[in-house]
Amino acid sequence: MTVPEGDTVFALARRLGTVLTGATLTRTDFRVPRWALTDLSGGRVTAVRSVGKHLFIDVERPSGTPVSIHSHLKMEGTWDVYRTGTAWRRPGHAARVVLHAGDTEAVGFDLGTLEVLDDPSTAVAHLGPDLLGDDWDPAAAVSNLAAHPDVPIGVALLDQRLLAGVGNIYRSEVCFLRRISPTTRTGDVDLPAVVDTCRTLLWANRARPVRCTTGVMVKGKELWVYGRDRRPCRRCGTAIVRSDLDSRATYTCPTCQP
Ligand SMILES: [Zn+2]
């Protein structure tokens, strides 16, 4: 299973945006209790965008007031687009929301968060600079990380309050590329270089169907270390080690990442 990272959500926003932006919602069906009575039919989708791992579908109600459908994929979530009447790829009970626009329907499945917000900025006010945002600010990301010198870099990189977009796969890949152990104190790391690597990887992958950090787009060769427990390091041949950091799997080469 591929855990959604910032680039996943960015690509998803693009895909959904192609279909929904400018469309008028003919019917909306929110299947979570809190929003079950919400009806955005007649609203026009003005934008679909990502901020870190958060997805926003901005809608202008018929009255002209803006509202935004905020979702977070967490571990299992996704959005799919279908022509009305075709079979869904996931079971109906997994659908949290269905947005109808003419003969198209966008279905949000297994979403970790789903809410309808008058002011969407409140949902992401806690986030650090977005690695894929128009307003990406590397200096702010570096200073946010630097403010936590004693936290292991592998933990700090996942803290979306410091910078937004890095998930479990990228933290392993970034640490390998920078030749540092994820347990290294953040204060002992070349932070501008780490932040730059995060941005480079996410940007390169924002529109790719398969995540790739090695530059080799061949099945099974796309990643340096993630998911490669006990397999030989692509650089030095040492067996890759899997361990838990902050209760999530991390993969390292003990030789390349002392
Ligand atoms: Zn190695």
Residues whose N, C-alpha, C, O or C-beta is under 5 A from the ligand:
A	BS01	ZN	C233 R235 C236 G237 T238 C253 T255 C256
